Amino acid sequence: MEKDKKIVKSEEDRLLNFLQKTKEGKYAKIEQSSLSFVRFREKSEFIEPSPEEAFYYSVR
């Protein structure tokens, strides 16, 4: 369980680092029009050998 928390924390840190560098302009510029779209992973209770990821998009 502790190892899982470290992995999740590491992934969070990498994402936050990427977002910070993007905001500073070190990567491609983010268009303001694309900020109204949100992408998130679907969480499900189904147990399958290799579940496929599904993404849903929303507009704020």
C-alpha positions in Angstrom: 0.0 0.0 0.0 2.8 2.4 0.9 4.5 1.6 -2.5 1.3 2.5 -4.3 1.1 5.9 -2.6 4.7 6.6 -3.6 4.0 5.8 -7.2 0.9 8.0 -7.2 2.8 10.8 -5.6 5.6 10.4 -8.1 3.1 10.6 -11.0 1.5 13.7 -9.4 4.9 15.4 -9.1 5.8 14.7 -12.7 2.4 16.1 -13.9 2.7 19.2 -11.7 6.3 19.7 -13.0 5.1 19.4 -16.6 2.3 21.8 -16.0 4.5 24.3 -14.3 7.1 24.2 -17.2 4.3 24.5 -19.7 2.9 27.6 -17.9 6.4 29.1 -18.0 6.5 28.6 -21.8 9.2 25.9 -21.9 6.9 23.7 -23.9 4.3 24.5 -26.6 2.0 27.3 -25.8 -1.5 26.4 -24.6 -4.3 28.1 -26.4 -6.9 29.7 -24.2 -9.7 28.1 -26.2 -8.6 24.6 -25.2 -8.7 25.3 -21.5 -12.5 24.9 -21.5 -12.1 21.2 -22.2 -11.4 18.6 -19.4 -10.2 15.1 -19.9 -10.3 12.4 -17.2 -10.0 8.7 -17.0 -13.0 6.6 -16.4 -13.0 4.5 -13.2 -14.9 1.3 -13.2 -15.5 -1.7 -11.0 -15.2 -4.3 -13.8 -12.3 -6.7 -13.6 -10.9 -7.7 -16.9 -7.5 -9.1 -17.9 -6.6 -6.0 -19.8 -9.2 -3.2 -19.5 -9.2 -0.5 -22.1 -9.0 3.1 -21.1 -11.9 5.3 -21.9 -11.7 9.1 -21.9 -14.7 11.5 -21.6 -14.5 15.1 -22.5 -16.4 17.9 -20.9 -16.8 21.6 -21.5 -16.8 24.0 -18.5 
